[in-house]
Amino acid sequence: MAKVIAEKVQEQVQVDSPKMVEIKHTRTMKDASGKDVEVVDYTDVKSVDEAISQCEAQKSNLEAQLTEIEAELADYIAIRDAE
């Protein structure tokens, strides 16, 4: 699932209001003629600070998963290369 991220334009900009982002979660489907079309599944609107925090948390999680996978891969390679 892809994401389209853009700044959310606020109609009445308040001095102390945080910047907002709009995140459209999309997917590709086939139309009646068989062509690929991009469809918006749903849209999130949140503050840019909240979006950054969530993204950083997801990045940390993925880095931890990558470390585990690299260790697992090293084990498999060691078994393959053992005589």
C-alpha positions as CSV (number, residue, x, y, z in Angstrom):
1,M,0.0,0.0,0.0
2,A,1.4,3.4,-1.0
3,K,1.0,6.7,0.7
4,V,0.6,10.2,-0.7
5,I,1.7,12.8,1.9
6,A,1.0,16.5,1.6
7,E,0.7,19.5,3.9
8,K,-2.9,20.0,4.9
9,V,-3.9,23.6,4.1
10,Q,-6.0,25.0,6.9
11,E,-8.7,27.5,6.0
12,Q,-8.2,29.7,9.1
13,V,-4.6,29.7,10.0
14,Q,-4.1,30.3,13.7
15,V,-0.7,31.5,15.0
16,D,-0.3,28.7,17.5
17,S,-1.9,25.9,15.6
18,P,0.5,23.1,14.5
19,K,1.1,22.3,10.9
20,M,-1.1,19.4,9.7
21,V,-0.4,16.7,7.1
22,E,-2.8,14.7,5.0
23,I,-1.8,11.1,4.3
24,K,-3.8,9.3,1.6
25,H,-3.4,5.5,1.8
26,T,-3.7,4.2,-1.8
27,R,-3.7,0.9,-3.6
28,T,-3.6,-0.1,-7.2
29,M,-6.6,-1.9,-8.8
30,K,-7.8,-2.8,-12.2
31,D,-10.6,-0.8,-13.8
32,A,-13.3,-2.3,-16.1
33,S,-11.0,-2.2,-19.1
34,G,-8.1,-3.9,-17.3
35,K,-6.0,-0.8,-16.7
36,D,-4.3,-0.1,-13.4
37,V,-5.9,2.7,-11.4
38,E,-4.8,4.2,-8.1
39,V,-7.6,4.2,-5.5
40,V,-7.6,6.0,-2.1
41,D,-8.4,3.5,0.6
42,Y,-8.6,6.1,3.4
43,T,-7.2,9.4,4.4
44,D,-5.5,10.4,7.7
45,V,-5.1,14.0,8.9
46,K,-2.7,14.6,11.8
47,S,-0.2,17.1,13.1
48,V,3.2,16.9,11.4
49,D,4.8,16.4,14.8
50,E,2.6,13.3,15.5
51,A,3.4,12.0,12.0
52,I,7.1,12.4,12.6
53,S,6.9,10.6,16.0
54,Q,5.0,7.7,14.5
55,C,7.4,7.5,11.6
56,E,10.4,7.5,13.9
57,A,8.9,4.7,16.0
58,Q,8.2,2.6,12.9
59,K,11.7,3.2,11.7
60,S,13.1,2.0,15.1
61,N,10.9,-1.1,14.8
62,L,12.1,-1.9,11.3
63,E,15.7,-1.4,12.2
64,A,15.3,-3.9,15.1
65,Q,13.7,-6.4,12.7
66,L,16.5,-5.9,10.2
67,T,19.1,-6.7,12.9
68,E,17.3,-9.9,13.7
69,I,17.0,-10.9,10.0
70,E,20.7,-10.2,9.4
71,A,21.6,-12.5,12.3
72,E,19.3,-15.2,11.0
73,L,20.8,-14.8,7.5
74,A,24.3,-15.1,8.9
75,D,23.3,-18.4,10.7
76,Y,22.0,-19.8,7.5
77,I,25.1,-18.9,5.5
78,A,27.3,-20.4,8.3
79,I,25.4,-23.7,8.0
80,R,25.6,-23.7,4.2
81,D,29.3,-22.9,4.2
82,A,30.2,-25.4,7.0
83,E,32.0,-28.5,6.0
